[in-house]
Amino acid sequence: MRTKLLLPLILSCLFALPALAADYYVDITNKTGYQINQLYVSPGDQKSWEDDVLGNDVLVNGTTQRVTLTGYSSPVFDIRLIDSDGDSYTFWDINVEEYDLLVTPDDLD
């Protein structure tokens, strides 16, 4: 009897896990004076960077790029940009539900 009750409970918990994931986005504006060649976004609790979200694209100085973040359980992300000179700009624990990014030379690592 306990097994019959326990199995539906376990299954309902497993199916509820994907419902905890959400979609987020962050608008990133480049005011560095340089072209951004690489853009990495990873969950704030992750130890390594995910793939470059720009791929073959670039973020030209003075433009804004919206980055859509799908299937994450938290709105807190670390974001790293690398410009055409190889300089990096890193932002830690950014809550993308509350903030977008304006990247300037003052943010240089």
N, C-alpha and C positions, 0 to 999 in steps of 0.2 A: 504494500500500500504506500509506504514512504517513497519507494522508487517511482511510482506513478505520479506522485505529487512533485517530487524533486525534479524530474526530467523536464516538465513544462516550465518550471521556474528557471532552470539553467538555460534552456533554449530562449526564453524571453529576454534574459539578460544578454545573451550573445547577440541577439538581433537588435538590441537597444544600443549596443556600442557604436555602430556606424552613425546613429542619430546624434551622438555626442560631437561628431566632427562637424565643422562649419566652414563656410567660405568667407574669406576676408580679402581686402585689397588695401594697398598703400600707394599713394601718388608720390613719386619721387621727382623733385625738380632740381636740375643740375645748374647751379650758379657758381661752379668752381673756376670757370675760365678755361676749362679743358674738356675734351670729349671723354665720356665714360665708356670704356671698352668692355668692362666686366661688372656684373652685378650679381651678388650672392645674397640669398635670403634663406635663413634657417630658423627653426623653432628656437626660442630662447633657452630651452633646456638641453639642446643638442650640442655635442662637443665638436662636430665638424660641419663644414659648409656644404650645402646642397649644390646642385649644378648651377652654372651661370645662366640666369634667366634671360639674358639678352641674346644668347646664342650668337648668331652672325650679325645681329643688329648692334647699334651703338646709341648712346644717349648724348645727343649734341648739347653743347653748352647753351643754356637759356630755354631748354625744352623740358617737358614733364612727361614721365612714363608712368602709366598705371600698371602695377604688378598685382595680378590676381593670385590669391593663395587659397587653394582648394583642399578641403579634407583635413584640416587641422583642428585640434581640440582646444587650442589656446590662441588668443590674438597677440601674444607676445613673441616678437621675432628679433633676431640679430640680423643686421644688414651691413654688407661690405661692398663698397664700390672701388674700382681701380681705374684710374684715368690713363690717358694716352702717354703720360710720362712714367707710368708704373707706380705712381703714388696711390696710397689707399686712404679711404675714409670709412671708419667703422663705427656703427651705432649699436649699442647693446640694449637689450630688453625694451624694445620699442613696442608699445601697445598700439597696434595699427587701427584699433577701433576708435582711438582717441587722437592719434597724431598721424600726419603725413610728414614727409621729409623735404626740407629745403637744404641742399648740400652746398656749402660755401667753402672758400679756402680756410676759414677758421676751423673747419671740421677735419682738416688733414691730420692723419695719425702721427 
